[in-house]
Amino acid sequence: MKRNILITGGAGFIGSHVVRLFVNKYPDYHIVNLDKLTYAGNLANLKDIEDKPNYTFVRADIADLDEMRRIIARYNIDGIIHLAAESHVDRSIKDPFTFARTNVMGTLALLQAAKEYWEALPEKYEGKRFYHISTDEVYGALELTAPEGIESPFTTTASSAEHHHAYGEEFFLETTKYNPHSPYSASKASSDHFVRAYHDTYGMPTIVTNCSNNYGPYQFPEKLIPLFINNIRHRKPLPVYGKGENVRDWLFVEDHARAIDLIFHEGKNAETYNIGGFNEWKNIDIIKVIIKTVDRLLGNPEGHSIDLITYVTDRAGHDLRYAIDSRKLQRELGWEPSLQFEEGIERTVRWYLDNQEWMDNITSGEYEKYYDDMYSNR
């Protein structure tokens, strides 16, 4: 094989899209998918490529340093794309130690194992790359300002891109000071610092990217968009934090996977790249779009599910606005989002409605027991 690429967290939401892209696009690469198969990892996400000759799945914990050493050596890994992480803010508030173990100590174990293996090779770091995927949440929060006369995207026919500046003039840049507010974002910020420290201290060829909210197929249904699609289907309440005024920048997951591919191959070592959709929405507005789309595709009258909206106590430390400026990536590597939000949401809702067996299997938890039984017998 031309290259041996380790992708961590490859059975998760974003990871499965990256694994699929690399396996299909690079038949001369050996893609090793490493995943612990916690609740958010599901090999059903990769059914279509599981028998490809250039694909291998390994179940392991990134925080197990000895296991990381063994896997990197066994498969002669020359590139790592590190997506494995605990990522749900609510879970981090309830259990911050799990987030510190996986996101901080797991990243550190992976860095150390790669460092030891690569430094022992005759060519050392030549042709190697450690690519760490992070989040926009490490930057903290931005001020939310809505100029007079700005209607919500839901009530206009204008493209999503025109609303990118509707909620404020300030954006997260690659140089924005870190200011994490939740245990989740604090753990990701720490892992980012370790990655950069391994470059500065040991000369490891590293890259860090910080991405905005992703949406699309195969997302675990604790996240807003799949959760609300499923709840509408079952006529369950749609819990909205506070007044739903919090603003997020949304990116279709396949566009993120394309960006990761491009940056892995063409990005510069020691650089940071922000990846965003130029696509800001208030939570309440995106919820209304989801309701409208799901009702239409289910054949319900317009507004049928609007009564399911239920306002709940705001999340602790809930950042008001995130907005990514990804012009550096656009300028230096030529990447930009391929989908308008309306098209992406349509594709996303259709996928969840067409794959109800996948959703039911996830929400029942049956897949977790299946993997535990299967791998405990090995």
DADA-V744747 format. One line per field, one symbol per residue. phi: phi as a letter, one per 20 degrees, with the letter a starting at -180 (. if undefined). psi: psi as a letter, one per 40 degrees, with the letter a starting at -180 (. if undefined). burial: 1 if it has 24 or more other ideal C-beta (glycine too) atoms within 12 Angstrom, else 0. A space follows every 50 residues. Layout:
phi=???
psi=???
burial=???
This chain:
phi=.fbcdedemfeeffgfffggffffecfedeededbflfgedbfffcgfcf dffdccdceadfeegfffgfffffelfdbcdddgafceggfffebfffff fffeffffffffffgffffefgelefmdbdddeccfffencdfdccggne efgfecdffggfefefdqeecfdfefffbfdcgffffffffgffffffff edmffdbccddegebqfmeffeegffgfffffgdldfdfdfldmefdced cfgfffffffgffgecfegmedcecbelbebfgfffffffgfffgffene fgngdffffcecgfffmfffbdbeddfffffecnebfedfggfffgfffg fffecffffffffenffffgffffefee
psi=idihhhhifeeacddddddddddddgeeihhhhhiefadehhedefdeed eiefhhhhhiheegddddddddddefhehhhhehihehddddddgddddd dddcdddddddddddddddeidebeheihhhhhaieedebiiihhhiheh iiddeieiiddeededeieiihidehhhgieidddddddddddddddddd deehhiihihiahiiaiehhfeiddddddddddefiighhhbefehhihh hhdddddddddddddeihieihhhhiefghiidddddddddddddddeei ihededeehhhihiihfhhdhihhhfddddddeeiiidhidddddddddd dddefdddddddddedddddddddeee.
burial=00111111111111111111111011001111111111111111110010 00011111111111100110110011111111111111111100010111 11111111111111111100000010011111111111111101000000 01110000010011011100110101010111111111111111111110 00011111111111111111101111111111100001011001111111 11111111111111101011111111111111111111111111101100 00001001100000101111111111011000101110111101111110 1110100110011000110010000000
